[in-house]
Amino acid sequence: MIMLQKRKDVPGYLTIAVPLLSILVTLMMGALIFAILGYPPLQALYEFFIAPLSRPDQIGNLFVKACPLIIISTGLIFCFRANVWNIGAEGQLILGAMGAGWVALSFPEAESRMLIIGMAVMAMLAGALWGAIPGLLKVKFKTNEILVSLMLTYIAIFLVDWTVRSPWRDPMAFGFPLTKAYPDAGLIPLMSLPGIGRLGQLHWGVPVSLLVAIGGWFYLSRSLGGYQIKLMGDAPRAGRFAGFSQSWVTMFVMMLSGALAGLAGMIEVSANIGMLQPQISFGYGFTAIIVAFLARLNPLAAIAAGLVVALAELGGDAAQISMRIPKVVTGIFNGILLFMLLAGETLTHYRIVWIRSAEKGGKSHG
């Protein structure tokens, strides 16, 4: 019988060696898959890992791709550290985008940059309220927040689809399910770096995502509220003995996570789309769950983890375009990469223990 036993102390060399070994195994398996399917393995691996970093503008696009993942995963880390399982960040992202869209479309002639601030506030409020629903049901009726938050995601998907097809549809869109374009004041501008200029589609939402991750780390590691969240997640009985409220922590982390997901939705639409449409997100809310665990539930590490996942996504797109590798094949390779990284993370903190059936039976008998 195989069991996982938690390590008392994690050796420092494992922290470095295991992720590197995970990536090496991924490269070997990916090369084998590409070779079997008739694609040049080295060229395919180049497209995945080197091509997205080959030009300065590509690096800017990498940060743009990672931006919503960093913001959403930071909020999810708060939930997971409190042992609250918010799986519905995708729906909270959509509601945040809708809240921001309502503000933008309500002031089509606005020219003040205060509009973008109002959009951000409304996005965070909408996302927080959508996240509060599973939190409140968990607190009051002991419902499973995993199921409730996940089901609310599908409601959000159908809600935005109905909205852009009926009440908010632009009459000049020739029947397409699109709203009117946001005014210029409601669009997030591109960044221009001193001495460098513009880096692809790099926009001002990217530094916001970095500040969110840094602020999340500071709160969790340097504040009483962060200590309360971690204590209620690791030892709820001790937390209650100390006078902390499980209900308050649950509602706080669910609403904070929803607010950050809503902010990510607002940034994604205002920076890259400029209007509401049925397809707002490309699964960022679900992918951010992987980012949170790759980051070991550390908001600062979420920056690096978000960039790794974004690199895999952009590399898959580059391979599809340059080598005509089917999307299903690039998806398999990305899945292997993420699986190996998560498996490596597990083996860093747990060791594999082999137990013979006779030994198990003897222990049970005793």
C-alpha positions as CSV (number, residue, x, y, z in Angstrom):
1,M,0.0,0.0,0.0
2,I,1.3,3.5,-0.9
3,M,0.7,6.4,1.5
4,L,1.9,10.0,1.6
5,Q,3.5,11.1,4.9
6,K,4.0,14.8,5.6
7,R,7.6,15.8,6.1
8,K,8.5,17.4,9.4
9,D,11.2,19.5,7.7
10,V,11.5,20.2,4.0
11,P,15.2,20.1,2.9
12,G,16.3,23.2,1.1
13,Y,17.6,21.3,-1.8
14,L,14.2,19.8,-2.5
15,T,12.6,23.2,-2.9
16,I,15.0,23.8,-5.9
17,A,15.5,20.3,-7.2
18,V,12.0,19.1,-7.4
19,P,10.6,21.9,-9.6
20,L,13.6,21.6,-11.9
21,L,13.1,17.9,-12.1
22,S,9.3,18.4,-12.8
23,I,10.2,20.7,-15.7
24,L,12.8,18.2,-17.1
25,V,10.3,15.3,-17.0
26,T,7.8,17.5,-18.7
27,L,10.3,18.4,-21.5
28,M,11.1,14.7,-22.0
29,M,7.5,13.6,-22.1
30,G,6.5,16.6,-24.4
31,A,9.4,15.8,-26.8
32,L,8.2,12.2,-27.0
33,I,4.6,13.2,-27.7
34,F,5.6,15.7,-30.4
35,A,8.0,13.1,-32.0
36,I,5.2,10.4,-32.1
37,L,2.8,12.9,-33.7
38,G,5.4,13.8,-36.3
39,Y,6.4,17.3,-35.1
40,P,10.1,18.3,-34.6
41,P,10.5,18.0,-30.8
42,L,13.2,20.7,-30.4
43,Q,11.3,23.2,-32.5
44,A,8.1,22.6,-30.7
45,L,9.7,23.1,-27.3
46,Y,11.3,26.3,-28.6
47,E,7.9,27.6,-29.6
48,F,6.5,26.8,-26.1
49,F,9.3,28.2,-23.9
50,I,11.6,30.5,-26.0
51,A,9.4,32.1,-28.7
52,P,7.1,34.0,-26.2
53,L,10.3,35.6,-24.6
54,S,12.2,36.2,-27.8
55,R,11.2,39.9,-28.2
56,P,10.5,42.7,-25.7
57,D,7.0,43.1,-26.9
58,Q,6.4,39.4,-26.3
59,I,7.5,39.9,-22.7
60,G,5.0,42.7,-22.3
61,N,2.3,40.4,-23.7
62,L,3.4,37.7,-21.2
63,F,2.7,40.1,-18.3
64,V,-0.7,41.0,-19.8
65,K,-1.7,37.4,-20.0
66,A,-0.6,36.8,-16.4
67,C,-2.3,40.0,-15.0
68,P,-5.8,38.5,-14.3
69,L,-4.2,35.2,-13.1
70,I,-2.1,37.1,-10.5
71,I,-5.1,39.2,-9.2
72,I,-7.6,36.3,-9.0
73,S,-5.1,33.8,-7.5
74,T,-4.2,36.4,-4.8
75,G,-7.9,36.5,-3.7
76,L,-8.1,32.7,-3.9
77,I,-5.1,32.3,-1.7
78,F,-6.9,34.2,1.1
79,C,-9.8,31.7,0.8
80,F,-7.6,28.6,0.6
81,R,-5.5,29.7,3.6
82,A,-8.7,30.0,5.6
83,N,-9.8,26.5,4.4
84,V,-12.7,28.1,2.4
85,W,-12.9,26.7,-1.1
86,N,-14.1,29.3,-3.5
87,I,-14.2,27.6,-7.0
88,G,-16.4,30.3,-8.5
89,A,-13.9,33.0,-9.3
90,E,-14.9,32.8,-13.0
91,G,-18.4,33.9,-12.2
92,Q,-17.2,36.6,-9.9
93,L,-14.9,37.9,-12.7
94,I,-17.9,38.0,-15.1
95,L,-20.1,39.9,-12.6
96,G,-17.3,42.3,-12.0
97,A,-17.0,43.0,-15.7
98,M,-20.7,43.5,-15.9
99,G,-20.7,46.0,-13.0
100,A,-17.9,47.9,-14.6
101,G,-19.6,47.8,-18.0
102,W,-22.8,49.2,-16.5
103,V,-20.9,52.2,-15.2
104,A,-19.1,52.7,-18.6
105,L,-22.3,52.4,-20.7
106,S,-24.2,54.7,-18.3
107,F,-21.8,57.6,-19.0
108,P,-21.0,57.4,-22.8
109,E,-19.9,61.0,-23.0
110,A,-17.6,60.9,-19.9
111,E,-14.1,62.3,-20.4
112,S,-12.8,62.3,-16.8
113,R,-10.5,59.5,-15.7
114,M,-12.7,59.3,-12.6
115,L,-14.8,57.0,-14.7
116,I,-12.2,54.2,-14.6
117,I,-12.1,54.5,-10.8
118,G,-15.9,54.3,-10.6
119,M,-15.7,51.2,-12.9
120,A,-13.1,49.5,-10.7
121,V,-15.2,50.2,-7.5
122,M,-18.4,48.9,-9.1
123,A,-16.5,45.8,-10.4
124,M,-15.1,45.0,-7.0
125,L,-18.5,45.6,-5.4
126,A,-20.3,43.3,-7.9
127,G,-17.7,40.6,-7.5
128,A,-17.8,40.8,-3.7
129,L,-21.6,40.5,-3.6
130,W,-21.5,37.5,-5.9
131,G,-18.8,35.9,-3.7
132,A,-20.8,36.7,-0.6
133,I,-23.7,34.4,-1.7
134,P,-21.9,31.1,-1.2
135,G,-20.2,32.5,1.9
136,L,-23.5,33.5,3.5
137,L,-25.1,30.2,2.6
138,K,-22.2,28.4,4.2
139,V,-22.3,30.5,7.4
140,K,-26.1,30.3,7.8
141,F,-27.1,26.9,6.4
142,K,-23.7,25.0,6.3
143,T,-24.0,24.5,2.5
144,N,-21.0,23.4,0.5
145,E,-19.3,26.5,-0.9
146,I,-17.6,24.5,-3.6
147,L,-20.9,23.5,-5.2
148,V,-22.6,26.9,-4.7
149,S,-19.8,29.0,-6.0
150,L,-19.4,26.7,-9.0
151,M,-23.1,26.7,-9.9
152,L,-23.2,30.5,-9.6
153,T,-20.5,30.6,-12.3
154,Y,-22.9,29.1,-14.8
155,I,-25.6,31.5,-13.8
156,A,-23.1,34.4,-14.4
157,I,-22.2,33.0,-17.8
158,F,-25.8,32.9,-18.9
159,L,-26.6,36.2,-17.3
160,V,-23.9,38.1,-19.3
161,D,-24.9,36.2,-22.5
162,W,-28.5,37.3,-22.1
163,T,-27.5,40.9,-21.2
164,V,-25.4,41.5,-24.3
165,R,-28.0,39.8,-26.6
166,S,-31.0,41.8,-25.3
167,P,-31.0,44.9,-23.0
168,W,-27.4,46.1,-23.6
169,R,-26.9,45.0,-27.2
170,D,-25.7,47.7,-29.5
171,P,-28.4,48.3,-32.2
172,M,-25.6,49.1,-34.6
173,A,-23.8,45.8,-34.0
174,F,-25.5,44.2,-37.0
175,G,-27.1,41.5,-34.8
176,F,-23.9,40.5,-33.1
177,P,-24.1,40.1,-29.3
178,L,-22.0,43.1,-28.4
179,T,-22.6,46.2,-26.3
180,K,-21.6,49.7,-27.4
181,A,-17.9,50.5,-27.1
182,Y,-16.7,52.0,-23.8
183,P,-15.8,55.7,-23.9
184,D,-12.1,56.4,-24.0
185,A,-12.2,57.5,-20.4
186,G,-13.3,53.9,-19.5
187,L,-10.4,52.2,-21.3
188,I,-7.1,51.3,-19.5
189,P,-4.3,52.9,-21.5
190,L,-1.1,51.2,-22.7
191,M,2.1,51.8,-20.7
192,S,5.1,53.5,-22.2
193,L,8.4,52.8,-20.4
194,P,11.1,55.5,-20.2
195,G,13.8,54.8,-22.7
196,I,12.0,51.7,-24.0
197,G,8.6,52.8,-25.2
198,R,5.7,50.4,-25.4
199,L,6.1,46.7,-24.8
200,G,3.4,45.0,-26.9
201,Q,0.0,45.3,-25.2
202,L,1.5,46.1,-21.7
203,H,-1.1,48.2,-19.9
204,W,-1.5,49.9,-16.5
205,G,-3.5,47.0,-15.2
206,V,-0.2,45.0,-14.9
207,P,1.3,47.1,-12.2
208,V,-2.0,47.0,-10.4
209,S,-1.8,43.2,-10.4
210,L,1.7,43.4,-8.9
211,L,0.5,45.8,-6.2
212,V,-2.4,43.5,-5.4
213,A,-0.1,40.5,-4.9
214,I,2.4,42.5,-2.7
215,G,-0.5,43.9,-0.7
216,G,-2.0,40.5,-0.2
217,W,1.4,39.1,1.0
218,F,1.8,42.0,3.4
219,Y,-1.7,41.5,4.9
220,L,-1.4,37.8,5.3
221,S,2.1,37.9,6.8
222,R,2.2,41.2,8.7
223,S,-1.3,41.9,10.1
224,L,-3.5,40.5,12.8
225,G,-6.2,39.9,10.2
226,G,-3.8,37.7,8.2
227,Y,-2.9,35.8,11.3
228,Q,-6.5,35.3,12.1
229,I,-7.2,33.9,8.6
230,K,-4.3,31.5,8.7
231,L,-5.1,30.3,12.3
232,M,-8.8,29.6,11.4
233,G,-7.6,27.7,8.4
234,D,-4.9,25.6,10.2
235,A,-6.5,25.2,13.6
236,P,-10.1,26.4,13.8
237,R,-10.6,25.2,17.4
238,A,-7.6,27.2,18.6
239,G,-8.9,30.2,16.6
240,R,-12.3,30.0,18.3
241,F,-10.6,29.6,21.7
242,A,-8.7,32.8,20.9
243,G,-12.0,34.6,20.2
244,F,-11.9,34.7,16.5
245,S,-15.0,34.2,14.4
246,Q,-15.2,31.5,11.8
247,S,-18.2,33.2,10.2
248,W,-16.5,36.5,9.9
249,V,-13.4,34.9,8.3
250,T,-15.5,33.0,5.8
251,M,-17.5,36.1,4.7
252,F,-14.3,38.2,4.6
253,V,-12.2,35.9,2.4
254,M,-15.2,35.1,0.1
255,M,-16.0,38.8,-0.5
256,L,-12.3,39.8,-0.8
257,S,-11.7,37.0,-3.3
258,G,-14.9,38.0,-5.2
259,A,-13.8,41.6,-5.2
260,L,-10.4,40.8,-6.7
261,A,-11.9,38.6,-9.3
262,G,-14.3,41.4,-10.2
263,L,-11.4,43.8,-10.5
264,A,-9.6,41.3,-12.8
265,G,-12.7,41.2,-15.0
266,M,-12.9,44.9,-15.2
267,I,-9.2,45.2,-16.2
268,E,-9.5,42.4,-18.8
269,V,-12.4,44.0,-20.6
270,S,-11.3,47.6,-20.3
271,A,-7.7,47.0,-21.3
272,N,-8.2,44.3,-24.0
273,I,-11.8,44.3,-25.3
274,G,-13.4,47.7,-24.8
275,M,-16.9,46.4,-24.7
276,L,-19.0,43.5,-23.2
277,Q,-19.4,40.3,-25.2
278,P,-20.5,36.8,-24.3
279,Q,-16.9,35.6,-24.1
280,I,-15.2,37.8,-21.5
281,S,-12.8,35.4,-19.9
282,F,-10.8,32.5,-21.2
283,G,-11.1,30.4,-18.0
284,Y,-9.0,32.7,-15.9
285,G,-11.0,32.0,-12.8
286,F,-10.4,28.3,-13.0
287,T,-6.8,28.6,-14.1
288,A,-6.1,30.9,-11.2
289,I,-6.8,27.9,-8.8
290,I,-3.8,26.1,-10.3
291,V,-1.7,29.3,-10.0
292,A,-2.6,29.6,-6.3
293,F,-1.4,26.1,-5.5
294,L,1.7,26.5,-7.7
295,A,2.5,29.6,-5.6
296,R,2.2,27.5,-2.4
297,L,-0.6,29.8,-1.3
298,N,1.9,32.7,-1.2
299,P,0.7,35.9,-2.9
300,L,4.2,37.0,-3.7
301,A,4.9,33.7,-5.4
302,A,1.7,34.1,-7.3
303,I,3.5,36.6,-9.5
304,A,6.0,33.9,-10.7
305,A,3.4,31.2,-10.9
306,G,1.1,33.4,-13.0
307,L,4.0,34.1,-15.4
308,V,4.7,30.4,-15.7
309,V,1.1,29.5,-16.5
310,A,0.9,32.5,-18.9
311,L,4.1,31.3,-20.6
312,A,2.5,27.9,-21.2
313,E,-0.6,29.5,-22.6
314,L,1.3,31.8,-25.0
315,G,3.7,29.1,-26.0
316,G,0.7,26.9,-26.9
317,D,-0.7,29.7,-29.1
318,A,2.7,30.2,-30.8
319,A,3.0,26.5,-31.5
320,Q,-0.5,26.4,-33.0
321,I,0.3,29.4,-35.3
322,S,3.9,28.6,-36.4
323,M,3.8,24.7,-36.5
324,R,0.0,24.2,-36.9
325,I,0.0,21.9,-33.9
326,P,-3.6,21.2,-33.0
327,K,-5.0,22.9,-29.9
328,V,-5.7,19.6,-28.2
329,V,-2.0,18.6,-28.4
330,T,-0.9,21.9,-26.9
331,G,-3.5,21.5,-24.3
332,I,-2.2,18.1,-23.4
333,F,1.4,19.4,-23.1
334,N,0.2,22.3,-20.9
335,G,-1.7,19.8,-18.8
336,I,1.4,17.7,-18.3
337,L,3.4,20.7,-17.3
338,L,1.0,21.8,-14.7
339,F,0.4,18.3,-13.4
340,M,4.2,17.7,-13.0
341,L,4.6,21.0,-11.2
342,L,1.8,20.3,-8.8
343,A,3.0,16.7,-8.3
344,G,6.5,18.0,-7.6
345,E,5.0,20.5,-5.1
346,T,3.3,17.6,-3.3
347,L,6.4,15.5,-3.1
348,T,8.3,18.5,-1.7
349,H,6.1,18.4,1.4
350,Y,5.2,14.7,1.5
351,R,7.2,11.6,1.2
352,I,6.0,8.3,-0.4
353,V,5.8,5.5,2.2
354,W,5.3,1.8,1.3
355,I,3.3,-0.2,3.8
356,R,3.0,-3.9,3.5
357,S,-0.5,-5.4,3.9
358,A,0.8,-7.7,6.7
359,E,2.2,-4.8,8.6
360,K,-1.0,-2.9,8.2
361,G,-3.1,-5.8,9.4
362,G,-0.8,-6.3,12.4
363,K,-1.1,-2.7,13.4
364,S,-4.9,-2.8,13.0
365,H,-5.1,-6.0,15.1
366,G,-3.0,-4.5,17.8
